[in-house]
């Protein structure tokens, strides 16, 4: 079994940190048929798991450039993101002491722009969505800064990003003892563009786990993966509208479709839930921990709060010694004020029933 040190490059330090693994089996609303752990990625300095992958992409790119004699002063990180990916790029850039510009769509929340500036990143606000912001980055900014060595950060579709996310699995292998790791039946995460999924898949392959599956959760309002699988090919959704904005990706990484279709050793299950079901767990999680996470994170949490049947449906024959890990991916796109507004939405819906 590979250790996390073997997976991470040894030539430079990484900006992401080791996050806690907490058993919550006895504190859930309904006792599950197995042991359940939360992998608390909200503890990452930038607020989400994104720092693992994007931090790895930036770190490796810098190391490669320096090996070619390129100075950090001439490097520039360019990222297009309305949230967590941009924050990860900005934090990692500050960590490595390189310049960073994040292009935000006009729909980006004010707190994201403020946090980016705290990390020392410059921001450009343009376009009605991420695709338009990214087009501006590629067509305008790359030409404007052609004298710089540009490190381009896609939010999810890059092998170096998946390599960074794979560290989550190798980290799990050090936090669970050997017997427990062998009992790891499933890792549950939300899915948008597929970056985290690709990383978890890669990590399980590296650790040569046996009988460990992946359970992915998306929302009905952001059915990117469901529609891609149905069609059997990569395509672009005309529009994606979901409260879980971090899942609102217009296309799925081709690697994700390949993993799903060719998972002979690691089986992947996919389920969709309504937006409302992704916000209920946020309130329950906050009441338990005092931590605010975003609806994209709530999608994964739902399988052990209000949607336990999805766990039992896909992971048949679970025993009390089996272990399921929920990736509490975090996110900095939701405020306490918004969480309180979600409570109102939930109460109104429940009063209709």
N, C-alpha and C positions, 0 to 999 in steps of 0.2 A: 504493500500500500504506500502511495506517495504521501509525503508530508507537505504541508503548506509551504514550507521553505523551499522544497524542491520545485514546486510549481511556480512560485514567484521568482522573477529574475534576481540574481544576486548582485548585479552591478549597480543597483540603485535602490533607495528606500521607496516604499509605497505610501501614498497619502491616506489610504484607507486604514481602518483599525479593525482589530478583532472585536466582534460584537458578542454580547451575552447570549446564552442558550438557556431558556427558562422552561421548566416543566410546569404545565398548567392543567394537567389531567383532572385534578380534583377541584379546580376553581371555575370550571365552565358551567354554563346554565344547565346543560344535560350531560351526564357522564358518558364519554365516548367509549367504544368497545376496545380501545387501545390506549397507549400512552401518547400524549400530545405535548410537543415542545414548540415554543415560539423562538425563532431566530430573529433577534431584534436589530434589524438593519436601520431602524430610525436613529440608532446611536451613532451612525457614521457622521463625521464632522460636517458634511454638506447636507445631512438630513435624510439620505436614502442610499440604497444599495448601488445606485448609479456610480458612486465614487469608486467602487471596485473596478468596473470595466473601463470607465473613461479615465480614471487615474492611471490604469495600466497602459492604455493607449497613449496618453500624453507622456508618461514616464519612459516607455520603450522608444517612442519617437524621438524624444530628447536625447536619450542615450545613443541612438543610432546616428543622429545628426552630429553630436559631439565627437563620435568616433571618426566622423568624416571631416573634422576640423571646423565645424560650424559653431559659432559663438551663440550663447543664449540671448545675447543682446539683439541678434538678428532673427530670432525665432518669434513667431506669432501664432497663438492658438485662436482658431476661428470655430465657433460653434453656433448652431441655430437651435433654439429651444425655447419653449414657453415655460419651462419649469426645472425639474430635477436634473436633467442632463446638462443644462446650462450652468446650474449651480455647481455641479460636480466638475465641469470644465474650468470654471472660475476658481474654485477652491484648489484644484490640482495645479493650476497655473501659478497661483500664489505660492503654493507649497514648493514648486520647482523654480520659482522666481523667473517666470517668463510672462510676456505680455499676453493679454487675452481680450478678445472682442466677442460678445454674445449678441446675436441678432434675435430679437424677440418680435413675435407678431403683436398686433395692436390689442389682441385679446388677452395678453399676458397680465397677470395680476400685479398690482403695484408693489406688493411685498417682495415679489421675485426680483424686480428691478432694483429695489433697495438693497437686498441681500447681495446681489451681484456686485454692486458698487462697494459694499463692505469688503468684498474679497479683492477689490482693486481692479475689477474688470470694467472695460468700457462697454456700453450698450448702444445698440441701434434698434429702434422700434419701427418696424415696417411690415406691411402685408397683413392680410386678414387671418392667415393661418400659418402653420409651421412650414408647409411646402413653399408658400410665397416668400417667407423669411429666408428659407434655405436657397431659393432661386436667387434672391438678391445677394446673399453671401457669395455664391459661386460666380454670378455674372458681373457683380460690381466690386465687392470687397477684394476678391482674389486678384482682380485686375489692378485695383487701387494700391494694393500692397504686394505687388509682384516682385519688389526688391527684397521682400522678407522671405525667410524660410517658413512656410505656412504648415501648421499642424492642424488638419481638418478633423473635427470631431462630429461624426454622425451620432445621433442619440442612441442607436442600437445595432446598426448593421455593419459590424467590423469584427474580424476574428480576434483582434487584440482586446476588444471589449468583452467578447465571450470568454477569453482566457482569464481576464480579471474577475469576471463573475464566477468562474469555476472555482476560485479560491474559497467561495462560501462552502462548497462541499468538502474540500480538503480541510477546511477549518472545523467543520462538523466532525470529521474523522478524528480530530484531536480532542474534541470536547465530549464525545461519547466514548466509553471504553470499547474495547474490541468486540465484546459480546453484544453490547447495545448497538454498535454500528452495523453489525450483521443482522440485527433485528429492524433496521431502518426499512420500513415497508414503503413509505412514500414521502416525497417532498412536494408541498403544495405552494403554488405561487399564482399571482395574477399574470395575465398576458396581454400585451398590446402589440408591439412590433416584433417581439420574440427574443430580444437581447438577453434577458434574464433566463428564459427557457433554454436558449442555446448554451449559456454558461453552465447551468445546472446539469444539462445533458452531458456536456463535456467533462464536468467534474466527476459525475458518476462513472463515466467511461474510464477516466484516469485512475479512480480508486478501485476499479474492477468490482463494483458492488454486485451482489446477487439478490434478485427478487425485490429490487427497489424501483418503484414506478414514479412517474410524475403526474400530478393532477393540476391542470391549468384551469383558471377561472377568468372569464371575460364577461362583459355586460352585454345584454341584448341590444343596447344602444350603440355599442362599439364592436360589432361582430366580425372584426377583421379576420381572425383566424378561422372562425366557423365557416365563413363564406369562401375563404381560400381553400379550405379542405373540401368543401362541397364542389368547388369548380375543378380542383386538382391542379391549379396553376396560380401563379402570382398575378394579382391584378390590383388596381387602385380603386378604392371605394370613392364614389362621387362625393359623399359627405359622411362625417362621423360626428355624432352629437351624443355626448354622455356626460353625466355628472363626474364620472371617473375620467377626468381630462387626460391623465397620464396614460390611459389605455386607448385614447382616441387617435390611433395611428391609421393612416390611410392605406398602408400596405404592410404585409408581413414579410419578414426576412426570408429569402429563399432557403436559407439554411434551416429555418424552423420547419418549413414544409418538408424538407428532406429528412430531418430528424423524425418528424411525425410519421412519415411514410416508411421509414427504414429503421424502426426501433426494435430490431430483433431481440436485443438483450434488455433494453429499457423501454417499457411500454408507457405511452403517454395517453392520458385521458383528458378530455376537454369538456367543460360544462359552461353554460351561459346562465347568468342570473339577471334580474331586472335591476336598474339603477337603484331603486329603493332598497333592495336587499344588500347593496354595497355600502349604504350609509348607516344602516342599523348597527352593524358591528362597530362602527367608529364610536358611537355613543357608549356601547357596552365596554369597549376597550378603554375609553377615556375614564369611565367610572371605576374600572379596575386599577388602572395604572397612572392616571393623571396625564397621559401623553396623547397629544392630538396627532393623528395620522390622516391620510387622505383617502377618498373613496376607492382609488385603485388598490390601496392596501386592504380596505374593507372587503373587497371582492374575495381575496384569499382568506381573510379571517372568517368570512361568512360560513365556511364549511364546518366550523366548530362552534358557531354561535347559533344562527337560525336555520342553517342549511345542512345540518348534520347528515341528512339522508343522502346528500351527494357524496359524502365520504363513504358511507356504507354501501351505496349503489356501485361505486367504481372499485373500491378496495374490498372485495368479497373475502369472507373468511378471516377477518381481522381477529387477532387474539389479544388478550390483556397485556402480553409482553411485547407485541409489535409496537413500533414507534413511527409516528407521523410528525414531520416537522413542517410548520407553517412559516413561510418567509414573511415576516412583518416588514414589508419593504420600506415603510416610512413615508417620506414625502414632505415637502415644505410648502405645498400649494394650498393648504387648508389652515385657517385660523380658528381660534376658539369662538370668535363671533360667528363664523360660518357653521361651526359644529352646532352651536345653539340654534341656528336657523334650520339645520337638518332635523333637530329635535322637534321643531314645529311642524315640519313636513311629515315626519313619521307619525306624530300625534293626530294630524288631520287625516292621514290615510287610515289609521287604526279606528278613528271615529266613524269612518265610512263603512267599515266592515260590520 
